[in-house]
Amino acid sequence: MVICPANKCTGCYACINACAQDCITMQEDEYGELHPVVDENSCLNCNLCIKSCPNNINLAFEYPKKCFASWISDRAKRKTCASGGIGTVMSEFMINHKNGIVFGSRYNENFTPIITYTEKINELEKFKGSRYVQSVMGKDVFKQVKLFLKNNRFVLFIGTPCQVAGLLSFLRKPFDNLVTVDLICHGVCPTKYFKEEINYITKNKGLSLKDITDVRFRGNDRNDFCLSLWVNNSSRRVYRKPHTIQYYLAGFLLGVSMRENCYSCNYARPERISDITIGDFIGLGKTIPFSHPKKNVSSVTLNTKNGRLFYEDMAVHTPALLNIERDYKERLEYKPSLVEPFHRHKFRPLFLERYLEVGYLKAIREVLRSYVWKNKTMSIVNLWRMVYKIPRRVIHMTLNVH
């Protein structure tokens, strides 16, 4: 049974959550991507899986009503956030003021990124930050959301656009007590690649996964756009490499190693699938003056009435939140994620070919070796230039004084 074309499948788990017979499982294909497989001996041919797949229905997209450049002034709270900390303050508001539930991505005990929920403020720290990898949804997540909604609990669901689409197609009807937030998405790598990379790094460091307490890709510190591993309750860093020389991160950002569906994403467009969209405000202030610091500021678009009412209510109760209204076209100037899908890198075909022969770890290193070594060489050259220029400036200043 084919639920949807394989190259369009996002692995959102809507079909699995919809199956009353529990006869669909997610299994890795030849490239390590998760796809649904139907046990046809148990299948009743009810077609609920097909009807719940977002690729098979017409979903409502909304052009944003408002756009903000937003951030929280609490630097300590923002430190491990990807940008402005907007996901964190929305989550806090949902729990503290709505007695609600927050669904989002976090790592489990094996450092597999998963979508799960919390209603406890002290657990939100684990949901912070970007994860440049597919978070596994699980066969019960959408059913849990639906149960909370039917019990009149408020729910905030934060995920990639395709995960939000999966939830909406599974629910089939709107709920006033649901707020959906999608992330401006570059794409995702298969979970298998991330797991293999982390296992490889920890083994080389003489560590085990049990030693690791956090894995980060972003942050409002010197670890932004770096893959970093932390121990001792995330207080000590044991590994850090920037995206220019870290193979997993480079493969992701260049568009070499993402899921196939990401290169033809239905949701990479100005119109949005969710109530609110958040992400980096790339290009802020380049064409239209902006009188505040521009680094690590979030783009927030309010796409529906439901999203606007929730966000405005949250802003009133969050004094540390700063919102500067901007023209949405300013954010659209910087492609591709809000305009079109990310393009396949020229190394993508070679990576897939080598993956089938030698697996992820060797394939990504073979394909990107020249790219990484070029960047390493340039880093060394730039360092020597800095060392060389410092004494010349000092001498020049000394001569001018005397």
Secondary structure as GFF3:
##gff-version 3
##sequence-region A 1 402
A	DSSP	alpha_helix	14	18	.	.	.	ID=ss1
A	DSSP	beta_strand	24	28	.	.	.	ID=ss2
A	DSSP	beta_strand	34	38	.	.	.	ID=ss3
A	DSSP	alpha_helix	48	52	.	.	.	ID=ss4
A	DSSP	three_ten_helix	54	56	.	.	.	ID=ss5
A	DSSP	beta_strand	66	72	.	.	.	ID=ss6
A	DSSP	alpha_helix	75	78	.	.	.	ID=ss7
A	DSSP	alpha_helix	86	98	.	.	.	ID=ss8
A	DSSP	beta_strand	101	107	.	.	.	ID=ss9
A	DSSP	beta_strand	113	118	.	.	.	ID=ss10
A	DSSP	three_ten_helix	121	127	.	.	.	ID=ss11
A	DSSP	alpha_helix	141	150	.	.	.	ID=ss12
A	DSSP	beta_strand	155	159	.	.	.	ID=ss13
A	DSSP	alpha_helix	161	171	.	.	.	ID=ss14
A	DSSP	beta_strand	178	183	.	.	.	ID=ss15
A	DSSP	alpha_helix	191	204	.	.	.	ID=ss16
A	DSSP	three_ten_helix	209	211	.	.	.	ID=ss17
A	DSSP	beta_strand	214	216	.	.	.	ID=ss18
A	DSSP	beta_strand	226	231	.	.	.	ID=ss19
A	DSSP	beta_strand	236	242	.	.	.	ID=ss20
A	DSSP	alpha_helix	247	254	.	.	.	ID=ss21
A	DSSP	three_ten_helix	260	264	.	.	.	ID=ss22
A	DSSP	beta_strand	276	280	.	.	.	ID=ss23
A	DSSP	beta_strand	298	302	.	.	.	ID=ss24
A	DSSP	alpha_helix	305	316	.	.	.	ID=ss25
A	DSSP	beta_strand	321	326	.	.	.	ID=ss26
A	DSSP	alpha_helix	328	332	.	.	.	ID=ss27
A	DSSP	alpha_helix	348	358	.	.	.	ID=ss28
A	DSSP	alpha_helix	360	401	.	.	.	ID=ss29
###
